[in-house]
Amino acid sequence: MRRLFALALIFAVAFLLLAGLATSKRDVPTQFQGYVTYMNNGQPMPIGTPVKAYLGGVLKGQTTVQQSDGYYRITGENEDFPSGTYNLISDDGYNYGTNNCSHTETQTTNCNIQTVPYSP
């Protein structure tokens, strides 16, 4: 009887440990994603171009262009990105673009940004 109890206890502990590992590796939700391009020719902005998301003038998230096709992705916990109209801005010091995008909490919002050169 003691062996059976010990074996059951070992299986229970192993199950709890594995369940804990499975839940601790969840991905952070994507809040915004899209492409940043030059308005004049449609070419993608380079990797590393900053992208920021503001809600009511408050910075809620930021990232950079991550792929050669101009793709960006802003991640964060759902409660940190409530529903509302966000102002997404891309500014590399030479080109500037903005887009107002309506975001619903717990959903990924697709929002593309086109940039124009700063005027001299």
N, C-alpha and C positions, 0 to 999 in steps of 0.2 A: 504494500500500500504506500509506503514511504517513497519507493522508486517511482511509482505512478504519479504521486504528488510532485516530486522533484522534477520529473520529466515535463509535466504540465506547466510547472512554474517556469522552467527554462524556455519552453515554447511561447508562453505568454510574454515573457520579457523580450525575447527575440522579435516577436510580432510587434510589440510596442516600439522597439528601437527602429525597426524597418519602416513602420508607419510614420514615425517622426522624421526619418530621412526623406521619405517621399514628399511630405508636406513642406519641408524646409527648402526644397529646391524649386519652388514655383517661380515662374517668370513674373517680373514686374509688368503690369499692364501697359500697353501702348495707348497713349492718349491722343497724340497727333502724329500724322505721317503725311508725306507728300514729296514734292520735287521743287527745288529752287532753280530757276532758270533766268537767263538774261532776256529781258523783254524784246530787245532789238533783233535778236537772231535765234532765240529759242534754245540756245546751247546751255548745258548744265553749268551751274556754279561749281567751282572746284571743291574737292574734299577738304574739310576743315572750315568751310564758311559757317559762321555762327548763325543759329536760328533760336529765337526766344519767343515764349508765349506769355502774354500778359492778360490778366483779367481785371478790369477796372483800374488799370495803371499799375497793378501789382504783378511782379514777375512770379509766374507759377512754375515754369520749367524752361530748360534750355538744353541745346545739343549743338552738334555741328553736322554739316553735310557729311554723310558716311560712305557714299559710293560715287563712282565716277559718272553715274547718270543723274547726279544731283539729289539723290534720295536722302531724306532725313527722317528721324523717328524720335519723338519725345516720349519718354516713359515716366511713370509715376503712379503712386497709389490713387485709387479712384476718389477717395475722400479729399485728396489734395487738389483735385480738378473738378469742382462742382459745375453743374450745367450753367451755361452762359455764353455770351459772345466774346471770344478771345481775339486779341490783336496779335497776329504772328508776324514777327519782324526778322528780316535777314539783312545784316549790315556788315560788310567786310572792310569798311573804310573807303572803298572806291565805288561800290554799288550798293543801292539801298532798295529794299522791297518790303511791302506790307500787305497783309490780307486779313480781313475780319471774317472769322469763321465761327459758326454756331456749334457749340459742343454740348453733348448730352452725357452726363456722368455715367460711367461704366461702359461707354461705347468709344470705339476708335473713330476719330474724326480725320477725314482726308482733307488736306488744305495745301494747295500749291501756292507758291510765291514767285512772282516775277519781279526782277530787279532792274533798275535803271542806273546809269552812271550819275555820280554827283556832278552838279553843274560847277564849272570853274568860277 
